[in-house]
Amino acid sequence: MIKLVAFDLDGTIGDTIPMCIKAFRQAVSPYAGHLLTDREVVETFGLNEIGMIKSIVPNNWEQALHDFYSLYEKLHYECSEPYEGIRDLIAALRAEGFILTLITGKGERSCRITLNEFGMEHDFDEILTGSESENVKAQSLKLLLKNMICFPRNVYI
């Protein structure tokens, strides 16, 4: 019996990755001194936005982060809905008594912005966000398994 269903956010709940890249590029490029390429942005994925920005702009990263959040929220109109069927899937899982979790590399603030935009801010029992120093998705899943007393054979990702 499955007890827990864990979702990722970007590219799983909605098509947010192009918008994320665009917001990051526009916010951080002025501080990097050049227009960031898709590759430069994607190579920072796995860290939360603080870690992503610090990896490119070690000085004055706080202002770049402020600019990022502002642009991220402003550009979210480009991806204002989750993928078709996601809300129905979550409702069906909830009705069956599943524990629903979200594991993302995003930071808390950008995660909250996206979930609010999607109208999904109350859809998950637990939300585990990223770290500025390392990709923690695997650690987050292990923590969920430990906390929810699930076993790996009962979890589908």
Salt bridges, closest charged atoms under 4 A:
ASP8 OD2 - LYS137 NZ 3.19
ASP10 OD2 - LYS106 NZ 2.96
ASP38 OD1 - ARG25 NH2 1.99
GLU40 OE2 - HIS34 NE2 2.84
GLU43 OE2 - ARG39 NE 2.82
ASP67 OD1 - HIS66 ND1 3.60
GLU78 OE2 - LYS22 NZ 2.62
GLU81 OE1 - ARG87 NH1 2.90
ASP125 OD2 - ARG94 NH1 3.04
GLU132 OE2 - LYS54 NZ 2.62
